[in-house]
Amino acid sequence: MKRSHLVGMIAAIGWLLPFTTRAQQSASPDSLYRWHVQHAMELLQVDSLSQAAGHLTEALRLVPSAPGNTLIYRYIAQIQERQGNGPLALQTLATAISREPANEQLLLDRAALNFRLNRNEHAIQDYSAVLGLNDQNTEALFNRAYLYGQKRDYRSA
């Protein structure tokens, strides 16, 4: 592509940006929230993790009390772990759990992440919290028993 064509394309994009920004500014927070979540899901399909996380974070900022935010926190934590930042993923899950302390799936996610990070005592605590909510949760029962077995604490298993 000739340099003059490239410069023309950049100028056209620069000319359109103010209109895009104005359109986004006039959109409701709910519609922008949906757009960011939808765009993030598309980016996740092509493994654009950082960009997807950015859009999910922006959705959380736009509508902090949306019912779907628990799932968004889970996605962000999964992205952070895939990027090699397990401690940050734990913080993200802790934030989500502070908003929904009785959410079994969030507790299971954090327990599994703690286990993958060799934080077995924390994993046992999370599995125990799940069992406090639902004593029939087989995933929590099995994994907690496994971790107690690793410690040779057969009585607790």
Z-matrix of the N, CA and C atoms (Angstrom, degrees):
N
C 1 1.447
C 2 1.525 1 108.10
N 3 1.328 2 114.95 1 135.56
C 4 1.450 3 119.84 2 179.44
C 5 1.517 4 110.23 3 -68.92
N 6 1.314 5 114.06 4 150.04
C 7 1.455 6 120.32 5 -179.65
C 8 1.521 7 111.31 6 -59.72
N 9 1.328 8 118.18 7 -38.08
C 10 1.467 9 120.42 8 -178.40
C 11 1.536 10 110.67 9 -65.20
N 12 1.344 11 117.98 10 -35.85
C 13 1.471 12 120.71 11 177.22
C 14 1.531 13 110.16 12 -66.36
N 15 1.322 14 115.52 13 -42.37
C 16 1.464 15 120.10 14 179.93
C 17 1.528 16 110.72 15 -62.90
N 18 1.326 17 116.18 16 -43.94
C 19 1.462 18 120.59 17 178.63
C 20 1.529 19 109.98 18 -62.28
N 21 1.330 20 116.95 19 -40.17
C 22 1.461 21 121.18 20 178.40
C 23 1.517 22 111.76 21 -63.83
N 24 1.342 23 116.38 22 -40.57
C 25 1.461 24 120.12 23 178.96
C 26 1.525 25 110.54 24 -65.68
N 27 1.321 26 116.26 25 -43.02
C 28 1.462 27 120.04 26 179.11
C 29 1.520 28 110.31 27 -62.95
N 30 1.321 29 117.69 28 -40.76
C 31 1.460 30 121.28 29 178.76
C 32 1.530 31 110.36 30 -63.99
N 33 1.330 32 116.94 31 -40.83
C 34 1.474 33 120.47 32 179.15
C 35 1.522 34 110.85 33 -64.63
N 36 1.308 35 115.93 34 -42.22
C 37 1.461 36 119.43 35 178.25
C 38 1.523 37 109.60 36 -64.50
N 39 1.318 38 117.08 37 -43.01
C 40 1.460 39 121.11 38 178.09
C 41 1.515 40 111.65 39 -61.59
N 42 1.340 41 117.09 40 -34.81
C 43 1.454 42 121.53 41 178.32
C 44 1.527 43 111.61 42 -70.02
N 45 1.347 44 117.27 43 -34.17
C 46 1.463 45 121.71 44 -177.90
C 47 1.529 46 112.76 45 -80.40
N 48 1.308 47 118.21 46 -26.30
C 49 1.466 48 120.78 47 -175.64
C 50 1.527 49 114.34 48 -54.91
N 51 1.318 50 119.88 49 -44.25
C 52 1.462 51 117.77 50 179.80
C 53 1.530 52 112.72 51 -59.93
N 54 1.353 53 116.72 52 -33.57
C 55 1.455 54 119.67 53 179.38
C 56 1.525 55 110.66 54 -70.30
N 57 1.314 56 117.28 55 -40.13
C 58 1.459 57 121.28 56 177.52
C 59 1.524 58 109.56 57 -62.00
N 60 1.319 59 116.08 58 -44.61
C 61 1.461 60 120.41 59 -179.41
C 62 1.531 61 110.13 60 -62.86
N 63 1.342 62 117.36 61 -43.55
C 64 1.458 63 120.02 62 179.28
C 65 1.521 64 110.79 63 -63.54
N 66 1.322 65 117.62 64 -40.42
C 67 1.463 66 120.97 65 179.46
C 68 1.521 67 110.03 66 -64.29
N 69 1.324 68 116.63 67 -42.00
C 70 1.459 69 119.61 68 179.42
C 71 1.523 70 110.38 69 -67.30
N 72 1.334 71 117.47 70 -37.46
C 73 1.456 72 120.08 71 -179.61
C 74 1.520 73 111.46 72 -66.67
N 75 1.330 74 117.56 73 -32.09
C 76 1.456 75 119.71 74 -178.75
C 77 1.527 76 112.15 75 -83.79
N 78 1.319 77 118.59 76 -12.54
C 79 1.458 78 121.64 77 178.35
C 80 1.526 79 109.49 78 -74.06
N 81 1.320 80 115.09 79 152.12
C 82 1.467 81 119.40 80 179.92
C 83 1.523 82 109.87 81 -72.06
N 84 1.327 83 117.17 82 154.33
C 85 1.467 84 119.65 83 177.05
C 86 1.536 85 112.03 84 -56.96
N 87 1.337 86 117.12 85 -36.27
C 88 1.466 87 119.66 86 179.64
C 89 1.520 88 112.05 87 -64.62
N 90 1.335 89 117.28 88 -41.97
C 91 1.462 90 118.95 89 -179.97
C 92 1.524 91 110.97 90 -70.32
N 93 1.326 92 117.26 91 -37.23
C 94 1.464 93 119.87 92 175.74
C 95 1.533 94 110.60 93 -65.65
N 96 1.323 95 116.35 94 -39.69
C 97 1.471 96 121.78 95 176.49
C 98 1.536 97 109.35 96 -55.56
N 99 1.336 98 115.74 97 -51.79
C 100 1.472 99 119.84 98 -179.69
C 101 1.526 100 111.16 99 -60.74
N 102 1.339 101 116.63 100 -40.65
C 103 1.458 102 119.76 101 179.97
C 104 1.530 103 110.68 102 -62.39
N 105 1.327 104 116.77 103 -45.60
C 106 1.469 105 119.96 104 -178.91
C 107 1.529 106 110.83 105 -63.90
N 108 1.321 107 118.12 106 -41.86
C 109 1.468 108 120.90 107 179.68
C 110 1.523 109 109.84 108 -65.21
N 111 1.334 110 116.98 109 -46.33
C 112 1.467 111 120.27 110 179.80
C 113 1.535 112 110.46 111 -61.30
N 114 1.305 113 116.73 112 -44.21
C 115 1.471 114 120.70 113 -179.74
C 116 1.538 115 110.23 114 -64.27
N 117 1.320 116 116.78 115 -39.61
C 118 1.469 117 120.54 116 178.55
C 119 1.529 118 110.47 117 -62.03
N 120 1.325 119 117.83 118 -41.37
C 121 1.466 120 120.83 119 179.51
C 122 1.529 121 110.69 120 -63.36
N 123 1.322 122 116.48 121 -39.14
C 124 1.466 123 120.23 122 176.34
C 125 1.523 124 110.53 123 -64.03
N 126 1.312 125 116.79 124 -41.25
C 127 1.466 126 120.56 125 179.80
C 128 1.528 127 111.72 126 -67.85
N 129 1.331 128 117.17 127 -34.82
C 130 1.463 129 120.03 128 177.57
C 131 1.521 130 111.25 129 -64.00
N 132 1.321 131 116.86 130 -33.51
C 133 1.457 132 120.43 131 179.92
C 134 1.522 133 112.40 132 -64.95
N 135 1.318 134 117.12 133 -25.36
C 136 1.463 135 120.80 134 178.94
C 137 1.528 136 111.72 135 -109.26
N 138 1.333 137 116.25 136 16.57
C 139 1.464 138 123.08 137 176.26
C 140 1.528 139 114.69 138 61.21
N 141 1.316 140 117.52 139 32.83
C 142 1.463 141 121.13 140 172.62
C 143 1.524 142 107.31 141 -90.31
N 144 1.323 143 115.20 142 73.53
C 145 1.456 144 121.15 143 -169.23
C 146 1.525 145 113.63 144 -63.87
N 147 1.311 146 117.41 145 -47.30
C 148 1.467 147 120.29 146 -177.38
C 149 1.523 148 111.16 147 -62.32
N 150 1.335 149 115.88 148 -43.71
C 151 1.459 150 118.99 149 179.38
C 152 1.526 151 111.04 150 -65.44
N 153 1.333 152 116.76 151 -41.07
C 154 1.461 153 120.40 152 178.92
C 155 1.526 154 110.13 153 -61.87
N 156 1.320 155 116.78 154 -44.20
C 157 1.471 156 120.59 155 179.20
C 158 1.525 157 110.82 156 -61.25
N 159 1.313 158 116.50 157 -38.75
C 160 1.463 159 120.37 158 177.94
C 161 1.521 160 111.91 159 -61.90
N 162 1.311 161 116.47 160 -43.39
C 163 1.471 162 120.01 161 179.50
C 164 1.530 163 111.07 162 -68.26
N 165 1.319 164 116.85 163 -39.37
C 166 1.467 165 119.36 164 178.40
C 167 1.529 166 111.12 165 -65.29
N 168 1.319 167 115.79 166 -40.36
C 169 1.465 168 120.36 167 178.16
C 170 1.529 169 110.52 168 -63.85
N 171 1.314 170 116.03 169 -39.80
C 172 1.462 171 119.83 170 178.25
C 173 1.530 172 110.37 171 -65.98
N 174 1.318 173 117.99 172 -38.25
C 175 1.469 174 120.84 173 177.03
C 176 1.530 175 110.03 174 -61.47
N 177 1.330 176 117.16 175 -42.35
C 178 1.467 177 120.54 176 177.64
C 179 1.527 178 111.06 177 -61.82
N 180 1.313 179 116.00 178 -38.71
C 181 1.466 180 120.27 179 -179.77
C 182 1.529 181 110.68 180 -67.15
N 183 1.319 182 116.58 181 -39.61
C 184 1.459 183 120.52 182 -176.56
C 185 1.528 184 112.95 183 -68.45
N 186 1.330 185 116.14 184 -44.17
C 187 1.471 186 120.46 185 -177.63
C 188 1.530 187 107.62 186 -134.03
N 189 1.338 188 117.22 187 80.47
C 190 1.467 189 120.45 188 -173.99
C 191 1.523 190 114.92 189 -63.64
N 192 1.317 191 117.81 190 -20.60
C 193 1.461 192 119.20 191 -176.60
C 194 1.527 193 113.19 192 -108.10
N 195 1.320 194 117.74 193 17.70
C 196 1.471 195 120.33 194 -179.37
C 197 1.526 196 110.53 195 -64.54
N 198 1.326 197 117.06 196 142.84
C 199 1.470 198 120.13 197 -178.83
C 200 1.536 199 113.20 198 -61.03
N 201 1.312 200 118.17 199 -27.93
C 202 1.459 201 121.23 200 -178.31
C 203 1.512 202 114.89 201 -82.44
N 204 1.312 203 117.87 202 1.92
C 205 1.466 204 119.91 203 -174.74
C 206 1.520 205 113.43 204 -66.19
N 207 1.318 206 118.00 205 -28.35
C 208 1.463 207 119.42 206 177.65
C 209 1.522 208 110.18 207 -58.89
N 210 1.316 209 115.57 208 -44.58
C 211 1.464 210 119.96 209 178.31
C 212 1.525 211 111.00 210 -65.15
N 213 1.318 212 116.82 211 -36.48
C 214 1.472 213 120.20 212 178.10
C 215 1.522 214 110.41 213 -63.87
N 216 1.330 215 117.15 214 -44.11
C 217 1.470 216 119.63 215 176.90
C 218 1.529 217 110.50 216 -59.32
N 219 1.326 218 116.96 217 -40.83
C 220 1.466 219 120.00 218 179.14
C 221 1.528 220 110.63 219 -61.85
N 222 1.338 221 117.04 220 -44.60
C 223 1.467 222 120.50 221 178.23
C 224 1.528 223 110.99 222 -61.40
N 225 1.326 224 116.62 223 -45.25
C 226 1.467 225 119.81 224 -179.62
C 227 1.527 226 110.01 225 -61.07
N 228 1.328 227 117.64 226 -43.78
C 229 1.473 228 120.57 227 179.37
C 230 1.530 229 110.57 228 -62.49
N 231 1.330 230 117.52 229 -40.53
C 232 1.464 231 120.06 230 178.43
C 233 1.527 232 110.80 231 -63.86
N 234 1.322 233 116.34 232 -41.19
C 235 1.476 234 120.18 233 177.56
C 236 1.521 235 109.77 234 -62.50
N 237 1.321 236 116.69 235 -46.42
C 238 1.469 237 120.10 236 -178.80
C 239 1.521 238 110.95 237 -60.57
N 240 1.321 239 117.23 238 -41.10
C 241 1.464 240 118.77 239 178.24
C 242 1.524 241 110.62 240 -66.59
N 243 1.328 242 117.57 241 -43.32
C 244 1.470 243 120.38 242 178.99
C 245 1.523 244 111.39 243 -60.90
N 246 1.331 245 116.64 244 -28.73
C 247 1.463 246 120.54 245 178.15
C 248 1.522 247 111.85 246 -84.09
N 249 1.333 248 116.46 247 3.19
C 250 1.458 249 120.40 248 176.66
C 251 1.511 250 114.46 249 88.42
N 252 1.326 251 117.47 250 14.85
C 253 1.455 252 119.65 251 -177.99
C 254 1.534 253 109.89 252 -114.45
N 255 1.327 254 115.21 253 69.00
C 256 1.454 255 121.63 254 179.46
C 257 1.516 256 114.19 255 -58.29
N 258 1.346 257 119.04 256 -44.84
C 259 1.469 258 119.13 257 179.14
C 260 1.532 259 113.12 258 -58.78
N 261 1.328 260 117.25 259 -39.34
C 262 1.463 261 119.89 260 177.85
C 263 1.536 262 110.14 261 -67.84
N 264 1.321 263 116.82 262 -37.81
C 265 1.465 264 120.74 263 176.74
C 266 1.528 265 110.53 264 -61.56
N 267 1.338 266 116.63 265 -39.20
C 268 1.467 267 119.92 266 176.11
C 269 1.527 268 110.99 267 -61.80
N 270 1.318 269 117.21 268 -41.13
C 271 1.471 270 120.80 269 178.49
C 272 1.526 271 110.98 270 -63.44
N 273 1.321 272 116.22 271 -40.86
C 274 1.460 273 120.72 272 179.60
C 275 1.526 274 110.31 273 -63.68
N 276 1.333 275 116.14 274 -44.32
C 277 1.464 276 119.23 275 177.86
C 278 1.528 277 111.00 276 -65.31
N 279 1.324 278 117.45 277 -37.03
C 280 1.469 279 120.55 278 177.74
C 281 1.526 280 110.42 279 -62.16
N 282 1.323 281 116.80 280 -39.57
C 283 1.470 282 120.44 281 177.06
C 284 1.523 283 110.10 282 -62.02
N 285 1.315 284 116.07 283 -46.05
C 286 1.468 285 119.96 284 179.97
C 287 1.524 286 110.85 285 -62.71
N 288 1.328 287 116.79 286 -41.58
C 289 1.469 288 120.97 287 -179.11
C 290 1.528 289 110.33 288 -67.07
N 291 1.313 290 116.94 289 -34.68
C 292 1.477 291 118.60 290 177.94
C 293 1.529 292 110.57 291 -64.43
N 294 1.321 293 116.98 292 -27.57
C 295 1.462 294 121.26 293 178.24
C 296 1.524 295 111.76 294 -83.50
N 297 1.320 296 116.68 295 -29.73
C 298 1.468 297 122.21 296 -179.47
C 299 1.518 298 109.51 297 -138.77
N 300 1.320 299 118.23 298 75.38
C 301 1.467 300 120.97 299 -173.75
C 302 1.525 301 114.40 300 -66.12
N 303 1.316 302 118.63 301 -17.70
C 304 1.468 303 120.82 302 -179.42
C 305 1.525 304 112.23 303 -100.81
N 306 1.326 305 117.29 304 19.73
C 307 1.466 306 121.04 305 -179.85
C 308 1.525 307 108.72 306 -88.38
N 309 1.319 308 115.92 307 105.64
C 310 1.467 309 121.01 308 -176.99
C 311 1.517 310 111.86 309 -59.55
N 312 1.331 311 117.45 310 -41.11
C 313 1.469 312 120.09 311 -176.45
C 314 1.520 313 111.54 312 -63.87
N 315 1.324 314 117.34 313 -40.97
C 316 1.467 315 119.57 314 177.73
C 317 1.524 316 110.71 315 -62.88
N 318 1.327 317 116.57 316 -43.00
C 319 1.470 318 120.17 317 178.89
C 320 1.528 319 110.89 318 -64.45
N 321 1.327 320 117.20 319 -40.17
C 322 1.469 321 120.44 320 176.96
C 323 1.526 322 111.06 321 -64.06
N 324 1.331 323 116.22 322 -41.55
C 325 1.472 324 120.13 323 178.25
C 326 1.525 325 110.48 324 -60.73
N 327 1.329 326 116.38 325 -45.87
C 328 1.472 327 119.16 326 -179.07
C 329 1.520 328 110.94 327 -67.47
N 330 1.337 329 117.42 328 -38.59
C 331 1.458 330 120.31 329 178.36
C 332 1.531 331 110.25 330 -61.23
N 333 1.331 332 116.35 331 -45.46
C 334 1.462 333 120.27 332 179.72
C 335 1.523 334 111.27 333 -63.55
N 336 1.328 335 117.22 334 -40.59
C 337 1.465 336 120.58 335 178.04
C 338 1.526 337 110.24 336 -65.76
N 339 1.326 338 117.16 337 -43.00
C 340 1.467 339 119.63 338 176.15
C 341 1.526 340 110.72 339 -57.79
N 342 1.319 341 116.61 340 -41.77
C 343 1.466 342 120.65 341 178.55
C 344 1.528 343 110.32 342 -62.30
N 345 1.339 344 117.38 343 -46.25
C 346 1.474 345 120.60 344 -179.79
C 347 1.522 346 111.66 345 -62.94
N 348 1.338 347 116.07 346 -27.11
C 349 1.474 348 120.54 347 179.59
C 350 1.532 349 112.08 348 -92.97
N 351 1.333 350 116.41 349 11.34
C 352 1.471 351 122.95 350 -179.66
C 353 1.529 352 112.26 351 60.38
N 354 1.304 353 116.50 352 32.59
C 355 1.465 354 122.41 353 175.05
C 356 1.537 355 106.80 354 -104.54
N 357 1.316 356 114.08 355 65.27
C 358 1.459 357 120.40 356 -169.65
C 359 1.525 358 113.64 357 -64.61
N 360 1.324 359 118.22 358 -36.20
C 361 1.470 360 119.85 359 178.55
C 362 1.528 361 110.77 360 -63.02
N 363 1.322 362 115.79 361 -40.17
C 364 1.464 363 119.89 362 177.73
C 365 1.529 364 110.76 363 -67.24
N 366 1.330 365 115.71 364 -38.12
C 367 1.463 366 119.81 365 177.69
C 368 1.531 367 110.19 366 -62.42
N 369 1.335 368 116.68 367 -43.41
C 370 1.465 369 120.40 368 178.08
C 371 1.531 370 110.17 369 -60.12
N 372 1.332 371 117.02 370 -41.91
C 373 1.469 372 120.27 371 178.83
C 374 1.532 373 111.30 372 -61.31
N 375 1.330 374 116.25 373 -42.88
C 376 1.464 375 118.94 374 -179.84
C 377 1.528 376 111.52 375 -68.12
N 378 1.344 377 116.87 376 -42.19
C 379 1.464 378 118.77 377 177.49
C 380 1.530 379 110.33 378 -63.17
N 381 1.322 380 117.18 379 -36.67
C 382 1.466 381 120.58 380 177.03
C 383 1.527 382 110.76 381 -65.63
N 384 1.324 383 117.13 382 -37.95
C 385 1.464 384 120.37 383 177.55
C 386 1.532 385 110.73 384 -63.81
N 387 1.329 386 116.42 385 -39.93
C 388 1.467 387 120.00 386 176.69
C 389 1.520 388 109.62 387 -61.43
N 390 1.331 389 115.75 388 -45.17
C 391 1.466 390 119.75 389 -179.67
C 392 1.522 391 111.79 390 -66.19
N 393 1.320 392 117.50 391 -27.03
C 394 1.452 393 120.69 392 173.89
C 395 1.528 394 111.94 393 -67.08
N 396 1.321 395 115.72 394 -28.31
C 397 1.466 396 120.89 395 177.39
C 398 1.529 397 111.79 396 -86.51
N 399 1.321 398 115.38 397 -35.85
C 400 1.461 399 121.11 398 -175.95
C 401 1.524 400 108.11 399 -150.05
N 402 1.319 401 116.44 400 97.69
C 403 1.465 402 119.98 401 -175.25
C 404 1.524 403 113.66 402 -71.89
N 405 1.336 404 117.26 403 -2.04
C 406 1.462 405 121.73 404 177.85
C 407 1.534 406 112.90 405 -102.82
N 408 1.321 407 117.23 406 6.95
C 409 1.464 408 120.22 407 -178.39
C 410 1.528 409 108.54 408 -71.07
N 411 1.335 410 116.03 409 105.48
C 412 1.467 411 120.78 410 -173.71
C 413 1.528 412 112.47 411 -67.35
N 414 1.320 413 117.41 412 -33.57
C 415 1.470 414 119.84 413 178.67
C 416 1.526 415 110.08 414 -62.10
N 417 1.321 416 116.53 415 -46.69
C 418 1.461 417 120.63 416 179.87
C 419 1.524 418 110.94 417 -67.30
N 420 1.334 419 117.13 418 -41.23
C 421 1.468 420 120.75 419 178.88
C 422 1.524 421 111.13 420 -59.90
N 423 1.317 422 115.76 421 -50.03
C 424 1.463 423 120.71 422 -177.44
C 425 1.530 424 111.53 423 -64.03
N 426 1.330 425 116.13 424 -49.19
C 427 1.471 426 119.42 425 -175.35
C 428 1.523 427 112.32 426 -68.31
N 429 1.312 428 117.37 427 -37.70
C 430 1.457 429 118.99 428 177.26
C 431 1.526 430 110.18 429 -66.51
N 432 1.335 431 117.31 430 -42.01
C 433 1.471 432 120.51 431 177.35
C 434 1.528 433 110.36 432 -60.89
N 435 1.325 434 116.83 433 -41.47
C 436 1.468 435 120.92 434 178.07
C 437 1.534 436 110.45 435 -59.75
N 438 1.326 437 116.49 436 -46.64
C 439 1.469 438 120.05 437 -178.76
C 440 1.521 439 111.52 438 -65.61
N 441 1.326 440 117.33 439 -40.19
C 442 1.467 441 119.45 440 175.19
C 443 1.526 442 110.41 441 -63.44
N 444 1.326 443 116.45 442 -37.71
C 445 1.466 444 120.20 443 177.40
C 446 1.518 445 111.82 444 -62.86
N 447 1.317 446 116.79 445 -38.27
C 448 1.465 447 121.15 446 177.32
C 449 1.529 448 111.42 447 -61.86
N 450 1.322 449 115.88 448 -31.74
C 451 1.463 450 121.31 449 178.95
C 452 1.532 451 111.22 450 -86.11
N 453 1.332 452 116.76 451 -4.06
C 454 1.470 453 124.04 452 -175.19
C 455 1.533 454 111.08 453 62.91
N 456 1.320 455 115.52 454 30.77
C 457 1.452 456 121.55 455 175.92
C 458 1.552 457 106.96 456 -100.48
N 459 1.322 458 114.43 457 72.71
C 460 1.454 459 120.58 458 -172.97
C 461 1.526 460 112.17 459 -68.77
N 462 1.297 461 117.60 460 -28.09
C 463 1.450 462 120.98 461 178.98
C 464 1.537 463 110.14 462 -63.75
N 465 1.318 464 117.91 463 -42.38
C 466 1.463 465 121.21 464 -179.78
C 467 1.517 466 111.97 465 -75.16
N 468 1.332 467 116.42 466 -28.75
C 469 1.461 468 120.08 467 -179.18
C 470 1.501 469 110.26 468 -63.01
